[in-house]
Amino acid sequence: MSSADQASSNAVATGLIEALLVETDKQDELWKKIEPLLGIESKKYVYEWNKFCGIEEEELNPPNSAANSPDE
């Protein structure tokens, strides 16, 4: 997301990502469809947010892992 007002842009993007995480919390199949569409910065945010929320390390996919790469 780009904007002349970077702070507003960051707030909107963060809110959107957090809303996606809440909505897909119990819907793994839906998250698997959404995650490949995210850019690397969004994936980094998701990873850090999940760590902050206490998600078990083995459940996390680091942003650069094969689990987060689109199928080729």
MOPAC internal coordinates of N, CA, C and O (Angstrom, degrees):
PM7 1SCF
backbone

  N    0.0000 0     0.00 0     0.00 0    0    0    0
  C    1.4458 1     0.00 0     0.00 0    1    0    0
  C    1.5194 1   106.96 1     0.00 0    2    1    0
  O    1.2310 1   120.49 1   -49.45 1    3    2    1
  N    1.3071 1   116.68 1   130.55 1    3    2    1
  C    1.4538 1   119.50 1   179.38 1    5    3    2
  C    1.5204 1   109.67 1  -122.43 1    6    5    3
  O    1.2310 1   122.16 1   -32.05 1    7    6    5
  N    1.3239 1   113.46 1   147.95 1    7    6    5
  C    1.4504 1   119.92 1  -178.44 1    9    7    6
  C    1.5171 1   108.18 1  -162.79 1   10    9    7
  O    1.2310 1   121.14 1   -25.48 1   11   10    9
  N    1.3098 1   115.43 1   154.52 1   11   10    9
  C    1.4549 1   119.25 1   175.05 1   13   11   10
  C    1.5245 1   110.08 1   -67.35 1   14   13   11
  O    1.2310 1   120.60 1   151.97 1   15   14   13
  N    1.3169 1   116.45 1   -28.03 1   15   14   13
  C    1.4584 1   122.31 1   178.91 1   17   15   14
  C    1.5301 1   108.38 1  -100.30 1   18   17   15
  O    1.2310 1   120.42 1   -88.86 1   19   18   17
  N    1.3223 1   116.80 1    91.14 1   19   18   17
  C    1.4619 1   122.38 1  -174.76 1   21   19   18
  C    1.5241 1   112.43 1   -60.03 1   22   21   19
  O    1.2310 1   119.76 1   142.38 1   23   22   21
  N    1.3121 1   118.06 1   -37.62 1   23   22   21
  C    1.4673 1   120.68 1  -179.71 1   25   23   22
  C    1.5247 1   110.91 1   -63.42 1   26   25   23
  O    1.2310 1   120.45 1   136.43 1   27   26   25
  N    1.3188 1   116.75 1   -43.57 1   27   26   25
  C    1.4715 1   120.10 1   178.11 1   29   27   26
  C    1.5213 1   111.00 1   -65.96 1   30   29   27
  O    1.2310 1   120.84 1   138.42 1   31   30   29
  N    1.2995 1   116.01 1   -41.58 1   31   30   29
  C    1.4567 1   121.09 1   178.60 1   33   31   30
  C    1.5242 1   111.00 1   -60.56 1   34   33   31
  O    1.2310 1   120.25 1   135.42 1   35   34   33
  N    1.3311 1   117.14 1   -44.58 1   35   34   33
  C    1.4659 1   121.85 1   178.87 1   37   35   34
  C    1.5322 1   111.02 1   -63.60 1   38   37   35
  O    1.2310 1   120.52 1   138.93 1   39   38   37
  N    1.3208 1   116.60 1   -41.07 1   39   38   37
  C    1.4672 1   120.14 1  -179.43 1   41   39   38
  C    1.5222 1   111.08 1   -63.99 1   42   41   39
  O    1.2310 1   120.23 1   137.09 1   43   42   41
  N    1.3132 1   117.16 1   -42.91 1   43   42   41
  C    1.4635 1   121.12 1   179.65 1   45   43   42
  C    1.5254 1   110.13 1   -66.27 1   46   45   43
  O    1.2310 1   120.35 1   134.27 1   47   46   45
  N    1.3233 1   116.94 1   -45.73 1   47   46   45
  C    1.4661 1   120.68 1  -179.30 1   49   47   46
  C    1.5250 1   111.09 1   -63.07 1   50   49   47
  O    1.2310 1   120.46 1   136.96 1   51   50   49
  N    1.3187 1   116.72 1   -43.04 1   51   50   49
  C    1.4627 1   121.14 1   179.06 1   53   51   50
  C    1.5225 1   110.49 1   -62.88 1   54   53   51
  O    1.2310 1   120.22 1   135.19 1   55   54   53
  N    1.3187 1   117.18 1   -44.81 1   55   54   53
  C    1.4576 1   121.14 1   178.53 1   57   55   54
  C    1.5196 1   112.12 1   -61.93 1   58   57   55
  O    1.2310 1   120.55 1   139.73 1   59   58   57
  N    1.3214 1   116.56 1   -40.27 1   59   58   57
  C    1.4584 1   120.86 1   179.28 1   61   59   58
  C    1.5343 1   110.79 1   -64.65 1   62   61   59
  O    1.2310 1   120.60 1   134.04 1   63   62   61
  N    1.3142 1   116.47 1   -45.96 1   63   62   61
  C    1.4690 1   120.37 1   179.75 1   65   63   62
  C    1.5222 1   110.68 1   -63.40 1   66   65   63
  O    1.2310 1   120.20 1   135.80 1   67   66   65
  N    1.3162 1   117.22 1   -44.20 1   67   66   65
  C    1.4637 1   119.88 1   179.67 1   69   67   66
  C    1.5283 1   110.90 1   -63.46 1   70   69   67
  O    1.2310 1   119.92 1   141.86 1   71   70   69
  N    1.3276 1   117.75 1   -38.14 1   71   70   69
  C    1.4640 1   120.92 1   177.74 1   73   71   70
  C    1.5290 1   110.45 1   -64.65 1   74   73   71
  O    1.2310 1   120.06 1   139.87 1   75   74   73
  N    1.3174 1   117.50 1   -40.13 1   75   74   73
  C    1.4608 1   120.89 1   176.47 1   77   75   74
  C    1.5247 1   111.13 1   -62.23 1   78   77   75
  O    1.2310 1   120.72 1   138.01 1   79   78   77
  N    1.3291 1   116.23 1   -41.99 1   79   78   77
  C    1.4640 1   120.36 1   179.62 1   81   79   78
  C    1.5251 1   111.28 1   -63.85 1   82   81   79
  O    1.2310 1   120.35 1   137.27 1   83   82   81
  N    1.3143 1   116.93 1   -42.73 1   83   82   81
  C    1.4668 1   120.48 1   179.46 1   85   83   82
  C    1.5276 1   110.03 1   -64.30 1   86   85   83
  O    1.2310 1   120.86 1   133.73 1   87   86   85
  N    1.3279 1   115.97 1   -46.27 1   87   86   85
  C    1.4663 1   120.36 1  -176.23 1   89   87   86
  C    1.5260 1   112.09 1   -65.83 1   90   89   87
  O    1.2310 1   120.07 1   147.51 1   91   90   89
  N    1.3167 1   117.47 1   -32.49 1   91   90   89
  C    1.4685 1   120.88 1  -176.55 1   93   91   90
  C    1.5230 1   113.11 1   -99.66 1   94   93   91
  O    1.2310 1   120.19 1  -172.08 1   95   94   93
  N    1.3099 1   117.23 1     7.92 1   95   94   93
  C    1.4650 1   121.23 1  -175.69 1   97   95   94
  C    1.5243 1   112.94 1   -51.48 1   98   97   95
  O    1.2310 1   119.99 1   137.12 1   99   98   97
  N    1.2954 1   117.63 1   -42.88 1   99   98   97
  C    1.4720 1   122.04 1  -178.07 1  101   99   98
  C    1.5343 1   111.53 1  -108.24 1  102  101   99
  O    1.2310 1   120.65 1  -165.47 1  103  102  101
  N    1.3321 1   116.36 1    14.53 1  103  102  101
  C    1.4685 1   120.80 1  -177.02 1  105  103  102
  C    1.5267 1   110.17 1  -125.32 1  106  105  103
  O    1.2310 1   121.21 1  -105.78 1  107  106  105
  N    1.3177 1   115.28 1    74.22 1  107  106  105
  C    1.4595 1   119.90 1  -176.15 1  109  107  106
  C    1.5311 1   113.43 1   -56.46 1  110  109  107
  O    1.2310 1   120.54 1   140.60 1  111  110  109
  N    1.3232 1   116.58 1   -39.40 1  111  110  109
  C    1.4670 1   119.46 1  -178.29 1  113  111  110
  C    1.5327 1   111.02 1   -64.69 1  114  113  111
  O    1.2310 1   120.33 1   141.30 1  115  114  113
  N    1.3127 1   116.97 1   -38.70 1  115  114  113
  C    1.4654 1   120.38 1   177.76 1  117  115  114
  C    1.5259 1   110.12 1   -66.22 1  118  117  115
  O    1.2310 1   120.21 1   137.07 1  119  118  117
  N    1.3381 1   117.20 1   -42.93 1  119  118  117
  C    1.4655 1   120.23 1   179.14 1  121  119  118
  C    1.5260 1   110.35 1   -61.55 1  122  121  119
  O    1.2310 1   120.08 1   141.61 1  123  122  121
  N    1.3334 1   117.45 1   -38.39 1  123  122  121
  C    1.4678 1   120.83 1  -179.73 1  125  123  122
  C    1.5249 1   111.52 1   -63.55 1  126  125  123
  O    1.2310 1   120.25 1   154.80 1  127  126  125
  N    1.3206 1   117.12 1   -25.20 1  127  126  125
  C    1.4617 1   120.99 1   176.80 1  129  127  126
  C    1.5255 1   111.23 1   -81.34 1  130  129  127
  O    1.2310 1   120.45 1   146.13 1  131  130  129
  N    1.3246 1   116.75 1   -33.87 1  131  130  129
  C    1.4637 1   121.44 1  -176.29 1  133  131  130
  C    1.5253 1   112.01 1   -81.43 1  134  133  131
  O    1.2310 1   120.30 1   137.02 1  135  134  133
  N    1.3214 1   117.04 1   -42.98 1  135  134  133
  C    1.4676 1   121.11 1  -172.44 1  137  135  134
  C    1.5293 1   114.31 1   -53.38 1  138  137  135
  O    1.2310 1   118.80 1   136.87 1  139  138  137
  N    1.3334 1   119.89 1   -43.13 1  139  138  137
  C    1.4706 1   118.63 1  -179.72 1  141  139  138
  C    1.5300 1   113.97 1   -63.69 1  142  141  139
  O    1.2310 1   120.36 1   162.73 1  143  142  141
  N    1.3156 1   116.91 1   -17.27 1  143  142  141
  C    1.4639 1   121.18 1  -179.32 1  145  143  142
  C    1.5276 1   112.53 1   -83.30 1  146  145  143
  O    1.2310 1   120.30 1   167.17 1  147  146  145
  N    1.3361 1   117.03 1   -12.83 1  147  146  145
  C    1.4621 1   121.13 1  -178.58 1  149  147  146
  C    1.5199 1   111.03 1   -80.18 1  150  149  147
  O    1.2310 1   120.99 1   -32.61 1  151  150  149
  N    1.3170 1   115.70 1   147.39 1  151  150  149
  C    1.4515 1   121.20 1   173.82 1  153  151  150
  C    1.5223 1   110.47 1   -78.42 1  154  153  151
  O    1.2310 1   120.67 1    -8.44 1  155  154  153
  N    1.3098 1   116.33 1   171.56 1  155  154  153
  C    1.4657 1   121.34 1  -175.71 1  157  155  154
  C    1.5295 1   111.94 1   -62.01 1  158  157  155
  O    1.2310 1   119.35 1   140.45 1  159  158  157
  N    1.3190 1   118.84 1   -39.55 1  159  158  157
  C    1.4653 1   120.35 1  -179.76 1  161  159  158
  C    1.5254 1   110.63 1   -66.25 1  162  161  159
  O    1.2310 1   120.29 1   141.23 1  163  162  161
  N    1.3187 1   117.05 1   -38.77 1  163  162  161
  C    1.4610 1   120.08 1   177.20 1  165  163  162
  C    1.5219 1   110.69 1   -65.58 1  166  165  163
  O    1.2310 1   120.32 1   139.20 1  167  166  165
  N    1.3293 1   117.00 1   -40.80 1  167  166  165
  C    1.4599 1   120.94 1   177.80 1  169  167  166
  C    1.5261 1   111.22 1   -63.78 1  170  169  167
  O    1.2310 1   120.53 1   141.85 1  171  170  169
  N    1.3202 1   116.59 1   -38.15 1  171  170  169
  C    1.4723 1   119.75 1   176.54 1  173  171  170
  C    1.5256 1   110.16 1   -62.93 1  174  173  171
  O    1.2310 1   120.68 1   137.96 1  175  174  173
  N    1.3216 1   116.31 1   -42.04 1  175  174  173
  C    1.4674 1   120.31 1   179.20 1  177  175  174
  C    1.5273 1   110.48 1   -62.62 1  178  177  175
  O    1.2310 1   120.26 1   134.64 1  179  178  177
  N    1.3314 1   117.11 1   -45.36 1  179  178  177
  C    1.4633 1   121.70 1   179.00 1  181  179  178
  C    1.5220 1   110.17 1   -59.23 1  182  181  179
  O    1.2310 1   120.41 1   134.60 1  183  182  181
  N    1.3191 1   116.82 1   -45.40 1  183  182  181
  C    1.4610 1   121.75 1  -179.82 1  185  183  182
  C    1.5295 1   110.67 1   -59.59 1  186  185  183
  O    1.2310 1   120.52 1   131.04 1  187  186  185
  N    1.3253 1   116.61 1   -48.96 1  187  186  185
  C    1.4657 1   120.79 1  -178.86 1  189  187  186
  C    1.5280 1   111.21 1   -67.21 1  190  189  187
  O    1.2310 1   120.14 1   141.58 1  191  190  189
  N    1.3181 1   117.34 1   -38.42 1  191  190  189
  C    1.4621 1   121.00 1   178.71 1  193  191  190
  C    1.5274 1   110.16 1   -63.26 1  194  193  191
  O    1.2310 1   120.54 1   134.99 1  195  194  193
  N    1.3227 1   116.57 1   -45.01 1  195  194  193
  C    1.4578 1   120.53 1   178.95 1  197  195  194
  C    1.5241 1   111.43 1   -62.35 1  198  197  195
  O    1.2310 1   120.40 1   139.78 1  199  198  197
  N    1.3259 1   116.84 1   -40.22 1  199  198  197
  C    1.4698 1   119.58 1   175.97 1  201  199  198
  C    1.5234 1   110.06 1   -61.25 1  202  201  199
  O    1.2310 1   120.32 1   135.11 1  203  202  201
  N    1.3239 1   116.99 1   -44.89 1  203  202  201
  C    1.4622 1   122.20 1   179.53 1  205  203  202
  C    1.5280 1   110.84 1   -59.79 1  206  205  203
  O    1.2310 1   120.82 1   143.24 1  207  206  205
  N    1.3323 1   116.03 1   -36.76 1  207  206  205
  C    1.4720 1   121.13 1  -178.21 1  209  207  206
  C    1.5233 1   112.87 1   -80.89 1  210  209  207
  O    1.2310 1   120.33 1   178.96 1  211  210  209
  N    1.3253 1   116.97 1    -1.04 1  211  210  209
  C    1.4553 1   120.32 1   175.92 1  213  211  210
  C    1.5158 1   115.37 1    86.21 1  214  213  211
  O    1.2310 1   120.26 1  -160.40 1  215  214  213
  N    1.3259 1   117.11 1    19.60 1  215  214  213
  C    1.4610 1   119.83 1   175.75 1  217  215  214
  C    1.5262 1   107.71 1   -63.90 1  218  217  215
  O    1.2310 1   120.36 1   -44.51 1  219  218  217
  N    1.3151 1   116.91 1   135.49 1  219  218  217
  C    1.4659 1   121.91 1  -179.55 1  221  219  218
  C    1.5271 1   109.94 1   -56.87 1  222  221  219
  O    1.2310 1   120.44 1   -43.03 1  223  222  221
  N    1.3198 1   116.76 1   136.97 1  223  222  221
  C    1.4675 1   121.88 1  -178.37 1  225  223  222
  C    1.5257 1   112.61 1   -53.15 1  226  225  223
  O    1.2310 1   119.74 1   138.75 1  227  226  225
  N    1.3306 1   118.11 1   -41.25 1  227  226  225
  C    1.4658 1   119.55 1  -177.59 1  229  227  226
  C    1.5265 1   112.09 1   -69.16 1  230  229  227
  O    1.2310 1   119.94 1   164.90 1  231  230  229
  N    1.3187 1   117.71 1   -15.10 1  231  230  229
  C    1.4645 1   121.15 1   177.78 1  233  231  230
  C    1.5271 1   111.94 1   -87.75 1  234  233  231
  O    1.2310 1   120.38 1   166.73 1  235  234  233
  N    1.3260 1   116.87 1   -13.27 1  235  234  233
  C    1.4555 1   120.80 1  -176.19 1  237  235  234
  C    1.5192 1   110.95 1   -86.37 1  238  237  235
  O    1.2310 1   120.91 1   -35.37 1  239  238  237
  N    1.3179 1   115.87 1   144.63 1  239  238  237
  C    1.4581 1   122.18 1   172.23 1  241  239  238
  C    1.5215 1   107.49 1  -111.90 1  242  241  239
  O    1.2310 1   120.19 1   -70.67 1  243  242  241
  N    1.3363 1   117.23 1   109.33 1  243  242  241
  C    1.4601 1   117.72 1   177.19 1  245  243  242
  C    1.5255 1   110.69 1   -56.43 1  246  245  243
  O    1.2310 1   119.93 1   -30.99 1  247  246  245
  N    1.3242 1   117.74 1   149.01 1  247  246  245
  C    1.4650 1   121.61 1  -173.76 1  249  247  246
  C    1.5208 1   114.89 1   -54.95 1  250  249  247
  O    1.2310 1   119.32 1   151.03 1  251  250  249
  N    1.3186 1   118.90 1   -28.97 1  251  250  249
  C    1.4594 1   120.64 1  -177.46 1  253  251  250
  C    1.5194 1   112.73 1  -100.43 1  254  253  251
  O    1.2310 1   119.63 1  -169.01 1  255  254  253
  N    1.3363 1   118.30 1    10.99 1  255  254  253
  C    1.4617 1   120.82 1  -177.38 1  257  255  254
  C    1.5173 1   111.16 1   -78.16 1  258  257  255
  O    1.2310 1   121.17 1   -18.55 1  259  258  257
  N    1.3203 1   115.37 1   161.45 1  259  258  257
  C    1.4700 1   121.12 1   179.42 1  261  259  258
  C    1.5233 1   110.74 1   -61.57 1  262  261  259
  O    1.2310 1   120.29 1   150.64 1  263  262  261
  N    1.3294 1   117.05 1   -29.36 1  263  262  261
  C    1.4582 1   120.85 1  -179.50 1  265  263  262
  C    1.5243 1   111.65 1   -65.08 1  266  265  263
  O    1.2310 1   120.35 1   159.36 1  267  266  265
  N    1.3186 1   116.94 1   -20.64 1  267  266  265
  C    1.4623 1   120.82 1  -179.39 1  269  267  266
  C    1.5229 1   112.82 1  -103.78 1  270  269  267
  O    1.2310 1   120.30 1  -174.66 1  271  270  269
  N    1.3266 1   117.03 1     5.34 1  271  270  269
  C    1.4482 1   120.04 1  -179.69 1  273  271  270
  C    1.5146 1   109.74 1   -95.18 1  274  273  271
  O    1.2310 1   120.03 1   -41.05 1  275  274  273
  N    1.3271 1   117.55 1   138.95 1  275  274  273
  C    1.4643 1   118.89 1   177.70 1  277  275  274
  C    1.5320 1   109.84 1   -64.87 1  278  277  275
  O    1.2310 1   120.93 1   -30.54 1  279  278  277
  N    1.3194 1   115.82 1   149.46 1  279  278  277
  C    1.4649 1   119.89 1   177.28 1  281  279  278
  C    1.5181 1   108.92 1   -63.93 1  282  281  279
  O    1.2310 1   121.81 1   -40.64 1  283  282  281
  N    1.3262 1   114.15 1   139.36 1  283  282  281
  C    1.4553 1   118.31 1   179.87 1  285  283  282
  C    1.5081 1   110.32 1  -108.46 1  286  285  283
  O    1.2310 1   120.10 1   180.00 1  287  286  285

